[in-house]
Amino acid sequence: MNKNTGRVLAFSAVLALLSIPSLRAEWNPKLAAQFMDARQKAWVTWPRANESGVPCVSCHTGMPYLLARPALRQALGEKAPTLYEDVLLAGLRATVMRTDAKDLFKGLKGLIVDQVYGAQAVLSALLLANDDAKHGRLSPEAEKALERMWTLQVQTGDAKGSWLWSDFDLDPWETKDATFYGAALGALATGVAPEGYQARPELRENIAALTAYLRGSQQTQPLHNRLFLLWASAQLRDLLPNADRQAILHEVKRKQQDDGGWTLASLGAWKQRPQAPPATGSNSYATAVVAFTLEQAGVRSSDPMLARGIAWLKSRQDPQTGSWTAESMNHHHEPGSMPALFMSDAATGFATMALLAGEQNKP
């Protein structure tokens, strides 16, 4: 074998190694943006997402898109929000200015209307306040969204301080336990709102009730929900004692897999669902949520636990679609159907945020 042939074979071997997911070192933000934009294009025209007259903003698709896409825009050097960001935010602004937005939930009856209304109020407050944070001031729509959120806060009982939250028996965002997840998002909305919003005297009792609920209920919650509490605690001061913060971090470290990722099972004792695809091994959604919330809690990208998680995420981006694949925790969905990619939507949004934040947190 001559020297040139040896070089060709060596180069081919390197390419072969790089084609193995666990050995890829980088990821493609542009492909991630293309996947997310295409999904939002499909979402805003999907009839079920528009039953209220404006595109719904969901925990699995709209929320991670509106949180992740601005960071992607900055990374890619884009100069303006996408059409789909504008459409989703315009829908939120239009909804929040209605006198009674409950009439948007056609076909729902009973308690579920109040639950969906509570969830919509929290998500609107979070996403509008987060969008306004880059301007340093609250818009009238964000002020209204936050005001509506507080008027819907539960005033009595074990759930005092939280909000009614959608319970369609769907893991991980729409179950009975997800009330805590929603309360953590409410705390996050309060914390990210600009102009010193959380220090307003008229909110003192509301925030105290929310803090008491989150602190008092956390021990019964799956790790998934407590990770969102950890994220909120980085924005809303005095939300989480340091001992509780450290307990979450220790649990996360203990549950990390040998390959650097986290499994869905590590984030909660979820309901057994025979119709759901089997969930084995490290999972894109679970790993992305863990990595991102660790970063938000101040864990540096040089931390070995986080570095391994980030490396796992970099190796799992689909090189064709740009997405991070994750299966439904509840049902089998027909390939090509809109719900078939809901979990991948969430995984891709959080993976993107985790990887971009990791670049910023490098020492």
C-alpha positions, -999 to 999 in steps of 0.1 A, spaced: 0 0 0 15 33 -10 15 65 11 -13 82 -8 -36 52 -5 -29 51 32 -39 87 36 -71 82 17 -80 52 39 -71 72 70 -93 101 59 -122 77 51 -118 62 86 -121 97 101 -153 104 81 -167 71 92 -161 79 128 -176 113 125 -207 98 110 -213 79 143 -237 101 164 -218 98 196 -186 111 180 -199 142 162 -184 173 179 -206 201 165 -241 210 156 -259 230 130 -279 260 143 -291 269 108 -307 234 104 -323 237 138 -338 271 128 -351 256 95 -368 227 114 -383 250 140 -396 275 114 -411 248 93 -429 234 123 -443 267 132 -454 273 96 -473 240 99 -486 248 134 -501 282 126 -521 267 98 -532 235 116 -570 237 123 -568 223 158 -542 250 168 -566 277 156 -599 266 171 -599 298 193 -594 321 163 -557 327 169 -528 303 169 -525 285 203 -492 287 220 -485 253 235 -459 240 260 -446 216 235 -443 237 203 -450 274 207 -434 281 240 -400 266 232 -401 282 198 -407 317 212 -380 312 238 -354 297 215 -358 314 182 -346 349 193 -313 333 205 -310 315 172 -316 347 154 -287 364 172 -265 334 166 -273 334 129 -270 371 124 -306 376 114 -319 411 116 -356 406 123 -380 381 140 -395 354 118 -430 357 105 -441 329 129 -427 347 159 -447 377 149 -479 356 143 -477 338 177 -469 370 197 -497 389 179 -521 362 188 -510 364 225 -514 402 225 -548 400 208 -560 374 233 -548 391 264 -566 423 255 -600 406 253 -624 414 282 -630 377 287 -608 353 269 -626 322 282 -649 324 252 -620 313 230 -621 278 243 -649 264 222 -659 228 228 -646 227 264 -669 226 293 -667 225 331 -635 228 351 -612 222 321 -622 257 308 -608 273 339 -577 251 338 -570 260 301 -577 296 309 -552 296 338 -525 279 317 -531 304 288 -528 333 312 -495 321 326 -480 313 292 -491 347 279 -475 365 308 -443 346 305 -438 349 267 -449 386 265 -427 396 295 -398 376 281 -402 393 247 -403 427 264 -372 420 285 -350 427 255 -365 462 253 -361 468 290 -398 479 295 -432 463 297 -456 468 269 -493 475 277 -501 439 265 -475 424 288 -488 445 318 -523 432 311 -511 396 308 -493 398 341 -523 415 357 -546 388 344 -523 361 357 -524 374 392 -561 378 392 -564 341 384 -540 330 412 -556 303 435 -565 319 468 -574 289 490 -566 253 497 -535 232 491 -529 248 457 -530 284 471 -505 305 453 -505 285 421 -528 285 390 -554 261 377 -536 242 349 -547 221 320 -552 184 330 -557 162 299 -538 133 315 -509 140 291 -473 138 304 -453 158 311 -471 192 307 -508 185 312 -514 164 343 -524 170 378 -488 174 389 -483 199 361 -500 225 383 -466 229 399 -449 232 365 -473 260 357 -466 277 390 -429 276 382 -436 292 348 -456 319 366 -426 325 389 -404 327 358 -427 352 342 -425 374 373 -387 371 374 -380 379 337 -403 409 335 -383 441 331 -383 474 350 -379 457 385 -414 442 381 -409 416 409 -402 444 434 -436 461 431 -452 465 465 -486 455 453 -473 421 443 -457 412 476 -485 390 489 -490 373 455 -453 364 452 -452 353 489 -481 329 482 -465 316 451 -431 311 469 -448 293 497 -466 270 473 -435 261 453 -413 255 484 -440 235 502 -450 213 473 -416 206 457 -408 174 476 -438 155 460 -429 167 425 -411 148 397 -376 161 390 -389 175 356 -411 200 374 -384 209 400 -360 217 371 -384 244 360 -384 256 396 -346 257 395 -348 278 363 -374 302 379 -352 306 410 -325 321 389 -348 349 380 -371 354 410 -351 363 440 -355 344 473 -376 318 456 -355 287 465 -332 283 495 -297 272 486 -301 239 503 -331 230 481 -311 242 450 -282 220 459 -306 190 465 -319 193 429 -283 196 415 -272 165 434 -302 145 422 -295 156 386 -259 145 389 -269 111 404 -293 104 376 -269 112 347 -263 82 324 -229 68 315 -233 83 280 -238 118 294 -275 121 289 -306 117 310 -336 93 306 -373 103 308 -376 79 337 -349 98 356 -371 129 355 -402 113 370 -422 82 379 -445 87 349 -478 69 344 -475 36 325 -489 41 290 -491 9 269 -499 29 238 -468 51 240 -436 42 222 -411 26 245 -387 50 261 -352 35 267 -319 51 272 -309 87 273 -336 110 258 -333 142 238 -360 161 256 -349 150 291 -312 159 284 -320 192 268 -342 203 297 -316 193 322 -287 210 304 -306 242 298 -319 245 334 -285 238 348 -271 266 327 -298 290 339 -290 280 375 -254 292 370 -237 259 363 -207 266 340 -202 249 307 -168 236 321 -186 216 348 -180 179 339 -216 169 344 -229 197 322 -201 193 296 -210 156 292 -247 165 287 -238 192 261 -216 168 243 -245 143 242 -268 169 227 -243 179 200 -240 143 189 -278 137 186 -290 164 162 -305 148 131 -281 158 103 -310 158 78 -339 175 96 -319 196 121 -341 183 150 -336 164 181 -359 134 180 -381 125 209 -412 103 211 -445 110 227 -448 99 263 -486 92 258 -496 78 224 -483 64 192 -489 89 165 -490 83 128 -457 93 111 -462 126 93 -490 137 115 -488 170 134 -487 155 169 -460 130 159 -434 157 163 -446 175 194 -420 160 217 -393 167 191 -404 203 189 -398 207 226 -366 187 225 -353 208 197 -362 241 213 -345 233 246 -315 216 230 -310 247 209 -312 270 240 -289 247 259 -262 247 232 -264 284 226 -262 292 263 -233 268 266 -213 288 241 -220 320 261 -210 303 294 -176 292 283 -149 306 306 
